[in-house]
Amino acid sequence: MTNLKTPITIQAVTVRPTARGVRIWLEDTANNARLSGSGFVKGARYDRIIKNGVITMTLNPEGKKKVSGKKHPIIDISAKKLEGLEAGAEVWAFYLDGEIIIGEMPQ
């Protein structure tokens, strides 16, 4: 990963299998506001790039994607395939100011 910002928080995430492919689910809870702490509040727009097993989401008021959720913000990344990520893979979500990067832990 090339981003040199200091993460606000880091979370282990499992790529889950679904009937139609794979899914990565990120959600704030009452006790942990990871998404909103990085600026990804309900209704916020962002851009997402998936490349070489790394998912980068960057806040952008004109972004094509939108944070969903009713009570807490949710980002649901679902696809037939996520380039470079297989079902069951353990990855890390790095929550930065205005950006979330998901991928393998750097060595």
C-alpha positions in Angstrom: 0.0 0.0 0.0 1.4 3.4 -0.9 -0.6 5.6 1.4 1.6 7.1 4.1 -1.2 8.6 6.3 -1.5 7.3 9.8 -4.6 5.1 10.2 -7.2 6.2 12.7 -8.0 2.5 13.3 -7.4 -0.9 11.7 -9.9 -3.8 11.5 -9.5 -7.4 10.4 -12.1 -8.3 7.8 -13.0 -11.6 6.2 -14.0 -11.8 2.5 -17.3 -13.7 2.8 -18.8 -16.0 0.2 -22.4 -15.3 -1.0 -24.7 -17.0 -3.4 -23.7 -14.5 -6.1 -20.0 -14.0 -5.3 -18.1 -12.5 -2.5 -18.8 -9.7 0.0 -16.9 -7.3 2.4 -19.2 -5.6 4.9 -18.1 -2.6 6.9 -20.4 -1.1 9.5 -20.3 1.3 12.5 -21.6 -0.1 15.7 -22.8 1.6 18.9 -19.4 1.0 20.4 -17.1 1.6 17.4 -17.6 4.4 14.9 -14.8 3.4 12.4 -16.6 4.6 9.3 -17.9 7.9 10.6 -14.6 8.5 12.4 -13.0 8.5 8.9 -15.7 10.8 7.5 -17.8 8.0 5.9 -21.1 9.0 7.5 -24.5 7.9 6.2 -25.2 9.5 2.8 -21.5 10.5 2.1 -20.4 9.9 -1.4 -17.1 8.3 -2.3 -15.1 6.8 -5.2 -13.9 3.2 -5.1 -11.0 1.6 -6.9 -10.2 -2.2 -6.8 -6.8 -3.1 -8.1 -4.4 -5.9 -7.4 -6.3 -7.1 -4.3 -6.5 -3.6 -2.8 -9.7 -1.7 -2.4 -9.3 2.1 -2.0 -12.4 4.2 -1.1 -11.9 8.0 -1.0 -14.5 10.6 0.0 -15.7 12.7 -2.9 -18.9 14.8 -2.9 -19.4 13.8 -6.6 -18.5 10.1 -6.0 -20.4 7.3 -7.7 -20.9 5.3 -4.5 -22.8 6.3 -1.4 -22.6 5.1 2.3 -25.9 3.4 3.2 -27.4 2.4 6.5 -30.4 3.3 8.7 -29.1 3.5 12.3 -25.3 3.3 11.5 -23.2 3.8 8.3 -22.7 0.7 6.2 -20.5 0.0 3.2 -21.3 -3.3 1.4 -18.9 -4.3 -1.2 -20.4 -7.2 -3.2 -19.4 -8.7 -6.5 -19.1 -11.9 -8.5 -15.3 -11.4 -8.0 -13.2 -8.9 -6.2 -10.0 -8.6 -8.1 -7.2 -10.4 -6.2 -9.4 -11.3 -3.2 -10.9 -14.8 -2.7 -13.8 -15.9 -0.4 -12.4 -16.7 3.1 -9.4 -14.4 2.7 -8.4 -12.4 5.8 -7.7 -8.8 4.9 -7.3 -5.5 6.9 -9.3 -2.3 6.6 -7.2 0.7 7.3 -9.4 3.7 8.3 -7.8 7.0 7.4 -9.1 10.6 7.4 -11.3 10.6 4.3 -10.1 7.3 3.0 -10.4 3.5 3.7 -7.9 1.0 2.2 -8.7 -2.7 2.3 -6.0 -5.3 1.5 -3.4 -7.6 3.0 -1.3 -6.4 5.8 2.0 -5.1 4.5 5.0 -7.2 5.4 
